[in-house]
């Protein structure tokens, strides 16, 4: 819902893209997907503006960010307003990376598919070719929650593509984030003989999935992203013994390799090349992500890598308003 109807409006272009890198993905998810792209008011290809890519949080898709909202702005409406307020002009792409795992972490995984490559090597060049935008040194990626994890992963693993990243409440500090919830997960699985397949089949037969079950579905999905087992239902497994509640060392080590705080130790130097590294998080995030964000910021500071980290008085939910802070910063940096 627009805050003002008198400001100039950009255009949301609705395109279709057929992927090559997602062919044969282990979940059988579609390779042809809708792709939305916002261009600013009065845009022409001669402008050669930078490109931003929006990675949504879990349970989301780029198509969700461009849909109508009953309260507050969707992202294109927000971009229209920010452009009217003087934000540097950019093109913004909204890829659809939704999976049968109910979301995405935007990395390459044998449990989900090559979504890191999909974004960087297919979506970016596809959008740049159609809209004469972006190019080396003029690309940024941003996201919240799982999308924030994606921005962190891309910043460290694909610094050849990106020159600016913004991480809003991005998944990190896995011990604080996941371990407390594993005990809820195995209690829910207990009612289904600890079978992930039986549990999910049961949930998917219901007309409604409750909040607690949604949280468990996310944890199970993380197993497919971070420690996939192709022999298991949707490649899922948890790194905890369901009977004793003990972490399985080998399984948990595989999860921790994907924690941005741990990845930093081997890939953090790649962040030094960025024109902008912005991070923020609510200081009472209900998933305890602020602890991981603080650790990541601490390592950045110790390494002398330029960055901004801000905490604000809020939790993990409904914080799209933070885009008003970091989107102009990204546009200006690029």
C-alpha positions as CSV (number, residue, x, y, z in Angstrom):
1,X,0.0,0.0,0.0
2,X,1.6,3.2,-1.1
3,X,2.3,5.9,1.4
4,X,1.7,8.5,-1.3
5,X,0.0,8.3,-4.6
6,X,1.5,11.4,-6.2
7,X,5.1,10.3,-6.5
8,X,6.4,9.0,-9.8
9,X,6.2,5.2,-10.1
10,X,8.8,2.8,-11.6
11,X,7.8,-0.3,-13.5
12,X,7.8,-3.9,-12.4
13,X,8.7,-6.0,-15.4
14,X,7.4,-9.6,-15.3
15,X,9.7,-12.0,-17.2
16,X,10.4,-15.7,-17.4
17,X,13.8,-17.3,-17.2
18,X,14.7,-20.9,-17.9
19,X,17.7,-22.2,-16.0
20,X,20.4,-24.6,-17.1
21,X,22.2,-25.0,-13.7
22,X,19.0,-26.1,-12.0
23,X,18.3,-28.9,-14.4
24,X,18.3,-32.2,-12.5
25,X,18.1,-30.6,-9.1
26,X,17.6,-33.2,-6.4
27,X,14.2,-31.9,-5.4
28,X,12.7,-31.8,-8.8
29,X,11.9,-28.1,-8.5
30,X,11.0,-26.1,-11.7
31,X,13.8,-24.8,-13.9
32,X,11.6,-22.2,-15.6
33,X,10.6,-19.4,-13.2
34,X,9.0,-16.0,-13.2
35,X,11.4,-13.2,-12.6
36,X,10.4,-9.6,-11.6
37,X,12.6,-6.6,-12.2
38,X,12.0,-3.1,-11.0
39,X,13.2,-0.1,-13.0
40,X,13.1,3.5,-11.6
41,X,10.6,6.1,-12.9
42,X,11.5,7.3,-16.4
43,X,14.2,4.7,-16.7
44,X,15.9,4.2,-20.1
45,X,18.7,1.7,-21.0
46,X,21.1,4.5,-21.8
47,X,21.4,5.3,-18.1
48,X,23.6,2.2,-17.3
49,X,22.5,2.1,-13.6
50,X,23.8,-0.4,-11.0
51,X,22.0,-3.7,-10.3
52,X,20.7,-4.8,-6.9
53,X,19.4,-8.4,-6.3
54,X,16.9,-9.1,-3.5
55,X,17.1,-12.4,-1.7
56,X,14.0,-13.0,0.5
57,X,13.8,-14.6,3.8
58,X,12.7,-18.2,4.4
59,X,9.2,-19.1,3.2
60,X,9.6,-16.3,0.7
61,X,10.3,-15.6,-3.0
62,X,11.1,-12.5,-5.0
63,X,7.5,-12.7,-6.2
64,X,6.3,-12.2,-2.7
65,X,8.3,-8.9,-2.3
66,X,6.6,-7.4,-5.4
67,X,3.1,-8.5,-4.4
68,X,0.5,-6.1,-2.9
69,X,0.6,-5.6,0.8
70,X,-2.4,-4.6,3.0
71,X,-0.3,-2.7,5.4
72,X,3.1,-1.1,4.5
73,X,4.8,-0.9,1.2
74,X,5.9,-3.7,-1.0
75,X,9.5,-3.4,-2.1
76,X,8.8,-1.7,-5.5
77,X,6.6,0.8,-3.7
78,X,9.4,1.4,-1.2
79,X,11.8,1.8,-4.1
80,X,9.5,4.4,-5.8
81,X,9.5,6.4,-2.6
82,X,13.2,6.2,-2.0
83,X,13.9,7.2,-5.5
84,X,11.6,10.2,-5.0
85,X,13.5,11.0,-1.8
86,X,16.8,11.1,-3.8
87,X,18.2,7.6,-3.7
88,X,20.6,7.0,-6.5
89,X,18.9,5.2,-9.4
90,X,19.3,1.4,-9.6
91,X,17.6,-1.6,-11.2
92,X,16.4,-4.3,-8.7
93,X,15.9,-8.0,-9.6
94,X,13.6,-10.3,-7.5
95,X,14.5,-13.9,-8.3
96,X,12.2,-16.8,-7.4
97,X,14.4,-19.4,-5.6
98,X,11.6,-21.2,-3.7
99,X,12.1,-24.9,-3.3
100,X,10.3,-28.0,-1.9
101,X,12.2,-27.2,1.3
102,X,9.9,-24.1,1.6
103,X,12.7,-21.6,1.1
104,X,16.4,-21.2,0.2
105,X,19.8,-20.4,1.6
106,X,21.1,-19.3,-1.9
107,X,24.2,-21.5,-1.9
108,X,25.2,-24.5,-4.0
109,X,24.1,-27.7,-2.2
110,X,23.7,-31.3,-3.2
111,X,20.5,-31.3,-1.2
112,X,18.8,-28.4,-3.0
113,X,20.6,-27.4,-6.2
114,X,23.1,-24.9,-7.5
115,X,21.3,-21.7,-6.4
116,X,24.5,-19.8,-5.8
117,X,25.4,-20.3,-9.5
118,X,21.7,-19.7,-10.5
119,X,21.7,-16.2,-9.0
120,X,25.3,-15.2,-10.1
121,X,25.8,-16.9,-13.4
122,X,22.2,-16.9,-14.8
123,X,20.0,-14.3,-13.2
124,X,22.6,-11.5,-13.1
125,X,23.7,-11.8,-16.7
126,X,20.1,-12.3,-17.9
127,X,19.0,-9.1,-16.2
128,X,22.0,-7.1,-17.2
129,X,21.6,-8.1,-20.9
130,X,17.9,-7.1,-20.9
131,X,18.2,-3.8,-18.9
132,X,21.7,-2.6,-19.8
133,X,22.5,-2.3,-16.0
134,X,25.1,-3.5,-13.5
135,X,28.4,-4.8,-14.7
136,X,31.7,-5.3,-12.9
137,X,31.9,-3.1,-9.8
138,X,28.2,-2.1,-10.0
139,X,26.3,-5.1,-8.5
140,X,24.9,-5.5,-5.0
141,X,23.0,-8.2,-3.2
142,X,20.9,-7.8,-0.1
143,X,18.6,-9.9,2.0
144,X,17.0,-10.5,5.4
145,X,17.2,-13.7,7.5
146,X,17.9,-16.6,5.0
147,X,18.4,-13.9,2.4
148,X,20.9,-12.2,4.7
149,X,22.7,-15.5,5.0
150,X,22.6,-15.6,1.2
151,X,24.2,-12.1,1.0
152,X,26.9,-13.2,3.4
153,X,27.6,-16.4,1.5
154,X,27.7,-14.6,-1.8
155,X,30.0,-11.9,-0.4
156,X,32.5,-14.5,0.7
157,X,32.2,-17.0,-2.1
158,X,31.4,-14.9,-5.1
159,X,33.2,-11.6,-4.6
160,X,34.0,-11.9,-8.3
161,X,30.4,-10.9,-8.9
162,X,29.4,-8.6,-6.1
163,X,30.7,-5.2,-5.0
164,X,28.2,-4.4,-2.2
165,X,26.2,-6.6,0.2
166,X,23.7,-5.8,2.9
167,X,23.0,-8.4,5.6
168,X,19.8,-7.8,7.6
169,X,19.4,-10.3,10.5
170,X,21.3,-12.9,8.5
171,X,21.5,-16.5,9.7
172,X,24.8,-16.9,11.6
173,X,26.1,-18.0,15.0
174,X,24.6,-21.5,14.4
175,X,25.1,-22.8,17.9
176,X,22.9,-20.0,19.3
177,X,20.5,-20.1,16.4
178,X,19.9,-23.8,16.0
179,X,20.9,-25.9,19.1
180,X,18.1,-24.6,21.4
181,X,15.4,-25.5,18.7
182,X,16.7,-29.0,18.0
183,X,15.0,-30.3,21.2
184,X,11.7,-29.0,20.0
185,X,12.3,-30.6,16.6
186,X,12.9,-34.1,18.0
187,X,9.9,-33.9,20.2
188,X,7.7,-33.2,17.2
189,X,9.4,-36.0,15.3
190,X,8.9,-38.4,18.3
191,X,5.2,-38.5,17.5
192,X,6.0,-39.8,14.1
193,X,8.6,-42.5,15.2
194,X,11.3,-39.9,14.5
195,X,10.7,-40.2,10.7
196,X,11.1,-37.0,8.9
197,X,9.2,-38.3,5.9
198,X,6.2,-39.3,8.1
199,X,6.3,-36.0,9.9
200,X,6.3,-33.9,6.7
201,X,3.8,-36.1,4.9
202,X,1.5,-35.6,7.9
203,X,2.0,-31.8,7.9
204,X,1.4,-31.5,4.2
205,X,-1.9,-33.4,4.6
206,X,-3.2,-30.7,7.0
207,X,-5.1,-27.6,5.9
208,X,-2.9,-25.4,8.1
209,X,0.7,-25.6,9.4
210,X,1.2,-24.0,12.8
211,X,4.1,-21.7,13.8
212,X,6.0,-24.4,15.8
213,X,5.8,-26.9,12.9
214,X,7.0,-24.2,10.5
215,X,10.1,-23.7,12.7
216,X,10.8,-27.4,12.7
217,X,10.4,-27.5,8.9
218,X,13.0,-24.8,8.6
219,X,15.5,-26.7,10.8
220,X,15.0,-29.9,8.8
221,X,15.5,-28.0,5.6
222,X,18.8,-26.6,6.9
223,X,20.0,-30.2,7.0
224,X,19.4,-30.5,3.3
225,X,21.3,-27.3,2.7
226,X,24.3,-27.8,5.0
227,X,24.6,-31.6,5.5
228,X,22.5,-33.3,2.7
229,X,21.9,-37.0,2.5
230,X,20.6,-38.0,-0.9
231,X,19.3,-41.3,0.5
232,X,16.9,-39.5,2.8
233,X,13.6,-37.9,2.3
234,X,14.3,-34.6,0.5
235,X,17.9,-35.0,1.5
236,X,17.1,-34.0,5.1
237,X,18.7,-35.1,8.4
238,X,19.3,-33.4,11.8
239,X,22.7,-33.4,13.5
240,X,21.3,-34.6,16.8
241,X,20.6,-38.1,18.3
242,X,16.8,-38.1,18.8
243,X,17.0,-40.4,21.8
244,X,19.8,-38.9,23.8
245,X,19.7,-35.3,22.5
246,X,23.4,-35.4,21.9
247,X,24.9,-33.6,18.9
248,X,26.3,-35.9,16.3
249,X,29.8,-34.6,15.9
250,X,30.3,-35.3,12.2
251,X,26.9,-34.0,11.3
252,X,27.2,-30.9,13.3
253,X,30.6,-30.1,12.0
254,X,29.1,-30.1,8.5
255,X,26.6,-27.5,9.6
256,X,29.2,-25.4,11.2
257,X,31.3,-25.3,8.1
258,X,28.4,-23.2,6.6
259,X,28.1,-20.8,9.5
260,X,29.3,-17.4,8.1
261,X,31.2,-16.8,11.4
262,X,33.2,-19.9,10.7
263,X,33.4,-19.4,6.9
264,X,35.0,-16.0,7.6
265,X,38.2,-17.7,8.8
266,X,38.9,-19.0,5.3
267,X,36.9,-16.7,3.1
268,X,36.7,-13.4,5.0
269,X,39.5,-11.8,3.0
270,X,37.2,-11.8,0.0
271,X,35.0,-9.2,1.7
272,X,37.9,-6.7,1.7
273,X,37.2,-6.0,-2.0
274,X,33.6,-4.8,-1.4
275,X,32.7,-1.2,-1.8
276,X,30.1,-1.6,0.9
277,X,29.5,-4.2,3.6
278,X,26.4,-3.3,5.6
279,X,25.0,-5.4,8.5
280,X,22.2,-4.8,10.9
281,X,20.0,-6.8,13.3
282,X,17.4,-6.3,16.0
283,X,18.9,-6.3,19.5
284,X,16.2,-8.8,20.7
285,X,16.0,-11.2,17.7
286,X,13.9,-14.1,18.8
287,X,16.2,-16.5,16.9
288,X,19.3,-15.1,18.8
289,X,20.8,-14.1,15.5
290,X,22.2,-10.9,17.0
291,X,24.8,-12.9,18.8
292,X,26.1,-14.3,15.5
293,X,26.0,-10.9,13.9
294,X,28.1,-9.5,16.7
295,X,30.6,-12.3,16.3
296,X,30.8,-11.6,12.6
297,X,31.3,-7.9,13.1
298,X,34.0,-8.6,15.7
299,X,35.9,-10.7,13.2
300,X,35.5,-8.0,10.6
301,X,36.9,-5.3,12.9
302,X,39.8,-7.5,14.0
303,X,40.7,-8.1,10.3
304,X,40.4,-4.4,9.6
305,X,37.8,-4.9,6.9
306,X,35.6,-1.8,6.4
307,X,32.0,-2.5,7.3
308,X,29.0,-1.0,9.1
309,X,27.1,-2.9,11.8
310,X,24.0,-1.4,13.4
311,X,21.7,-2.9,16.1
312,X,18.2,-1.4,16.5
313,X,15.5,-1.9,19.1
314,X,13.4,-4.7,17.5
315,X,13.2,-8.4,16.9
316,X,13.4,-10.5,13.8
317,X,9.9,-9.9,12.4
318,X,8.5,-7.2,10.0
319,X,11.7,-5.2,9.7
320,X,11.5,-4.3,6.0
321,X,11.7,-0.7,7.1
322,X,15.4,-1.2,7.5
323,X,15.6,-1.1,3.7
324,X,15.2,2.7,4.0
325,X,18.6,2.7,5.7
326,X,20.7,0.3,3.6
327,X,19.2,0.5,0.1
328,X,20.3,4.1,-0.4
329,X,23.7,3.3,1.0
330,X,24.1,0.4,-1.5
331,X,22.9,2.5,-4.4
332,X,25.3,5.3,-3.5
333,X,28.3,2.9,-3.1
334,X,27.7,1.4,-6.6
